[in-house]
């Protein structure tokens, strides 16, 4: 990350990206988001190998169109999307049908995490699941 804020711990990535929804695809985006919510357990299971600590999707409609915003906080040791998982394949298929290719990324400026949350996220991002005793 070029402009890494001082408040972003080492080995973590912080991203906010904006993706334009193709005209006429609003109903399919509804279906896509419903699928992700209905299959949340499958989605969560894919986060571990990705070392994705937080992933949130927001939707916005303005005078320029309809947008999806992705907020991601992850470790740099993640393996990325694994298309062996059905949920990942379905997610990618919706993405390709609904989003205009490419995206705009915001520049992170500040990340504020309470110490216990930072510790848990840094551990997760580097090693995966946290033992119950920690």
N, C-alpha and C positions, 0 to 999 in steps of 0.2 A: 504494500500500500504506500503510494508516494507521499501523501500528506497525512502521515499517521499522527493522530493527536496524542499528546503526552499521557492522557488519561486512559488510553486503550492499552491493556496489558499485553505483554509479548505473547506471541503465538495465537492471538485471537484476531479474527477478522470481523469487521462491522460493515454492513452494507445496507443501503436503502436504494432501491432501483424502481424506476417508473417504466411501465410497459403500456403501450397504447393497445386498446381493444379494437379489433377490426370492426368496421361498420356492419351492423346487422347481426352481430354475434352476442349481443347482450343476453339473450335467452340461453344460449349455450354456456356462457360464463356463469349464469345462475345455476345451471345443471352441474358444471364443473365444481363450483364452490360447495354445492350441496353434496356432491360425491366426496369431496375432501372431508367435510364435516361428518358425513355418515360413515366414512371409513377411517376415522381419526386414529383408531388403534393401529391400523396398517401404516398410516402416515408416521405415527410416533416411532414405530419399529424401524422405519427407514432413517430416522434421525441419528441413531447411534453410530452406524458406520460412516455417516457424513460428518460426524462430530458437530452436529447442528444443535447448539444449546437453545436457541430461540429462533423460530421462524413464524412470521405473522404476515398475512396478506390483507391489504386494505383496498377498497374500491372507491373511486371518486369519479363523478361526472361533472364536467364544467363546460364552459362555452367552446372549448377546443375538442371535446370528445369524452370518451370514457376510458378510464385508466385503472390498472392494477398496480399497487405499490407493494414491493416485497421488502420486509425488514428481516435481516438475518444477522445473528451473532453466532459465530462458529469458530472452531479450532482450525488451524492451518494444516492439521494432519488428517483431515477428512478425505474420504475416497471419492466424494462426489456422488452423483446419481447412479444407482445400480439398476439397470433395466431388466435384471433378472426378477425383480419384484413387480408383481402385477400392478400395484398402486402407482409405482413410478412410471410404468409404461402408459397407464391410463392418464396420468397427470401430464406427461409429455405430449400425448396425442391431443388432449384438450388444448394445451398451450399452443401447439403448432396450428390448430384450427382457429383459435380465438385471438391470438396476439399478433400484432404487426411485428415482423422480425426486428431484432435489436432492442435496445433499451437505453435509458439515461440513468446514470449513477450519480447520486449526491455525494458530496465530499463530507466524510465524518469530521466533526469538530470536537466533540466532547462525549465521553461515555462515563456515566456516574453509576457505580454499583456499590452497595454496602459490602463491607469486607467479607462476610460469610457467603454472600451471593457470588462475589468475584472469585473466592477460593473454590467454590463448588463448580463454577463455570470453567475456570482454568483447569481444574482436575479433569472434568468431563471432556473438555476440548482436547486434552492431551492423551488421556488414558481410557476414556469411556466410563462405564458405570461406576458410581461411587459406592463403596462398601457401607453397609448399615452402621458400622461402628464409627464412621468418620463424622 
